[in-house]
Every structure is written in C-alpha cells, then in structure tokens.
Amino acid sequence: MKAASHTARILISAVLTLLGLLLATFLIARVVPIDPALAILGDRASASSYEQTRKELGLDRPLYVQFGRYVASVARGDFGRSALTKNPVAQDIGRFFPATIELATGATLIGALLGVPAGLYAAARRGKVTDHVMRALGLFGYSVPVFWLGMMALVLFYADLGWVAGPGRIDTALEDFVPHVTGFIMIDAALSGDGEAFRSALSHLVLPALVLGYFSFAYISRMTRSFMLQELGQEYIVAARAKGLGERRVLWVHAFRNVRLPLITVIALAYAGLLEGSVLTETVFSWPGIGQYITNSLLSIDMNAVLGGTLVIGVMFIAVNLIADLLYRVLDPRAR
Amino acid sequence: MVAPSRRFPPLATLGAAIVVASALIAFAAPLLAPYAPYAQDLAHRLEPPGGAHWLGTDELGRDILSRLIYGARVTLGIVALVSVVTAPVGLLVGCVAGYFGGWVEAVLMRVTDIFLALPRLILALAFVAALGPGIENAVLAIAIVSWPPYARVARAESLTLRHAEFIDAARLAGASGGRIVLRHIMPLCLPSVIVRMSLDMAGVILIAAGLGFLGLGAQPPTPEWGAMIATGRQYMLDHWWVAAMPGIAIAVLSLAFNLLGDGLRDWLDPKQR
C-alpha cells in the first residue's frame, strides 16, 4: 500500500514537471516580441481585421484559457508549422528524432561501459596514481565545451589521421540505398543486409558518440567512485575481507552489487543529459537530429520548430527520469 | 558550519589562483594585450602561433591572444552578472521556504524541483531565441535556469536553523518573519551558497560559450570565446589554432572554477570526502 502511494507520488511529480515544461514553452512563445496577429496581417491591416484575427487566434481570451488550448494542441501532437521547412513541426521532429536517439544511446553505452569500471577501479585504488588520473579525466570532462572537443576530434581523427568518417550520418553516396524502415540508419542498413552501408554508418557514428560519451563517462565514473567508496567503508566489506575473500570478489560481487541500483539513476540522468548535450554536438558533426533542427531554427526565429524541439527533448528528459525512478522501485527489494 | 582547521587543498588553491589571475587579466586587458582586439591586419591573416603573434591570428588578421585577453572580460562579466542575479533569488526562495515551512515551503520547493527537472541548456536556448540574441538576453536566460540549486542548498541550511535558539530569541524580541529571514537566516546560508556557486560557475561558462557558439550570445566583432570558436570552425581543417585557442581558454577557466568548488566543498564538509 505504501509502495503504491509512493509510486503515485512519483507519477504526480512527473506530471507536474511536464506541466511546468509546457508552461515554460508557452510563456517563451508569449514573450517573443512579435505579435502573431500582426505577423499574419502585416502592419497595414485595419483595426477591425486585426481584432478579427486576434479573435480567431484566441489571443483575446485570458492567458489560462490560451494555455489550456496550447496543452490540448500539444497533446494532439500539433506543434504548429515550421516557418523554415514549411512542414508541420511534428512531422519534422519525427524525421530527425531517430538520429538523436541513435547518437545519445551510442554515447551513453560508451560512457557507461567505460565509466563504471573506471569508477570502480579508481575507488579500489583510492589515492593511487590511477585514481588521480581518473579524477583528472573526469574533471576535464566537466570543464571542456562539448562543441569544441568535437571540432578538435574532427580535425585530428577525421582530417589528419583519417581513422573515421566525417560529418553526417552516412556517406552521401550510400544515403539513398538505405531503405527508410525504422529511421535508425544502422538498424535499417543491418535489416537490408547492406554491409557497406552499415560500416559507413558506424564509422560516422563513432566519433560524435565518443565525444559525447566522454561527458557521460566523466559523470558516471565520478559517481561510481563515490558510491563505491561509500560501500567499501561499510562493515560487511570488512567482514568479507576478514573472511579471506579475494579483493576482486569483494569489489565485484559484494560492493558492486549494492552500487548497481543507484547507478541506474545515474546512467539514466547521464542519458537525459546527453539528449540535451546532443544539441551542440549535432551542430558540429552535421548530425541530422533534433539538436541540429533546433539550432537551424534558432537564428531564423522559427519559434514553432524551436519550441517543438525543446518540448520533445524536455519530455524525453522527464520520461527517462521517471523510468529510472520507477525502475529503482521495482528493483530495490526494500521498496517491494 | 564550523570553520575547519584543515589545510586548504592545494588544487583548490591552484583553481583560486587561476580565477584571480583571469580576473586581473580581464581588468588590466588594455595594458596586457599586445594588440588591439579589433585591429585587423589582412596581410597577416590566419598566421600560425609564434613570432609576433604568440597564439596566431584569425581570419581578419586580428591577434588571437589579445582577443582572448579581452574575451576574459566578457566571460567573467557574464559569470559575475549571472551570480549577482541568481544567488540572491535562490537564497531568498530557499530561506523563505526553509524558515516558514508549511504550504509556503511546499509551493516554493515544488517550483524549484520543476525547474531542476527541466533541461537547462535547451531552455536557455529557447529563451534567448525568443528574446533575441545578445549578451544581456543570454545572461537573463542563464539566470532564469540557474537559480534552483541555490534555493535547494539555502533551504537545507535554513531548515537546520529554523528551531535554533537564537532565532527563537529574535522572534521573542519581536522581530518580524521578514527581518529574521533577511538578517538572521540568509547570512548564515551564504557560505553554502557560495560553495555551490563556485561549483556552478563552470557550467555557466560552458552554457555561455555554447550560446556564443550558436550565435545567440555576444555578437561579432565582440571577442567572446564561444563566438570565436564558431568563426574558427570555418577554418578549422587548415588553421586549427583559430578555434583551438579560445576553447583552451574556456577549458582552463572552467577547470579552475571546478577545482575551486570541489576543494571548497571537501574543505568545508568532511562528510563529502
């Protein structure tokens, strides 16, 4: 019963946060110093047609009514039309979304697969050289701008060394041969059995995913280290060591088991953070995802597109956090 | 918070030294910069580092070192403005919530949590896009998304103070709620907020650089580091230094703030170690 009410609380708080996000985008749309009615009519319209248009757009209604209508239209998946691409924003986002997910997922995988062992190792060798090197790597990750690191990586690994493919998702020559099934280009290439396209897509993904993954590596390894240090100070670890268990077993089996749960939250947060971080990374790598869609729309003040993209990333952000919270509840035996 | 007697961590000292040095460099920019930040010299454009231009020249032949030195003014100015706006707001929200409790606390902290759960960078982007590009709007946007952590910290501190005897004494002496928050609680929450701030400054620098990079922050020809990286992008394959140098400046300054914040936190709070 108690568990159920706790789950309900988590859900309610996610819904409130979602409303907060909608309110934020709604208010941002309202502060644009462009009068939507004037934008349609031009500034030589008569006063009566101006009033008429304002009425049609619902601008004469109280703000809370306008907000209600806004929420309703977003819930229907209607984000308006993009001034730049002339398509409905929802349709644009559907096209760009898979690329962002592909990049963020690849990056989180890299960050988690490297970050967790690194944090574990650093905790086990606390105060030694390895620990300091890991910490320095982590601190650097917290300090360097992601778009800059991306550019430098492109110069070095693509232009100079030629180890990876350059900007974009796949070689342009191959682009039209990959059938559009899921929108995830690697999956589509694999499904069609096109080995060359798959390799090209992979080679394009590696560098941006590594650059972005480095940031989640910094975060994940740092958190793993501090969780592990907390566990290693517990009495059951002393008992396990006193029993004569090998250090590897103490670390991986005893301590790590208790660290897994909080790590789920950390990795989820890292993933949510990367969805956001992808905005700047995609620009550098010409990665055709939501981030690039937003940044392209920014300068032409295509607010429908900007706010639609913001909403989608914000919703993903909230959803990932919610899933992590719920997963934690399911996996933690104390919560059942 | 008791004044600790332990030695101040050396890395934090290094961080503090870099921050102070950058502030001095920014302050004395006209004296230190070898060239004027806007002086174009088209005969010597895109020259590699070395010789007359230690860090090379950009696409208009402007001296990159001089532009970095003047750029410190822009970046530190943004950092200072954001702190001046956000810290008092966060402090006030947190202290009022912590001291008064009840529904005031519930509402204020709910709002804080909502702000904390939203993606910062992307909301800041949307704000600036709506308000129009420029430093003032960038500062405003960063401030709007940056105050919640301070409110959290200040609330946690003021919760422990709420039932302290000296607060009861002040209340019995007839002090109003407003006076107690402003004069007795807020000053005591300040140290934790300052620690949190130095940890946050690196993030502010990175967001500001990101906005500059996307063309939403300082406008050309202002020597802002993020914007400098953006122009360097066109030339990066053959003239890497144009984009590389400002990035190094950003990394060094935000690393310094990170070292300082980490050290301060460890120093003041032994539990974190």
Interface residues (C-beta under 8 A of the other chain):
Chain A: S13 L16 T17 G20 L21 A24 T25 I28 A29 V31 V32 P33 L139 F140 Y142 S143 V144 P145 V146 F147 W148 L149 M151 M152 L154 V155 A159 A272 L275 E276 G277 V279 L280 T283 V284 I294 T295 S297 L298 L299 I301 M303 V306 L307 G309 T310 I313 G314 F317 I318 N321
Chain B: R110 V111 D113 I114 F115 A117 L118 P119 R120 L121 I122 L123 L125 A126 F127 A129 A130 L131 G132 P133 A202 L206 A209 G210 F213 L214 G215 L216 G226 I229 G232 R233 M236 L237 W240 A243 A244 P246 G247 I250 A251 S254 L255 N258 L259 D262
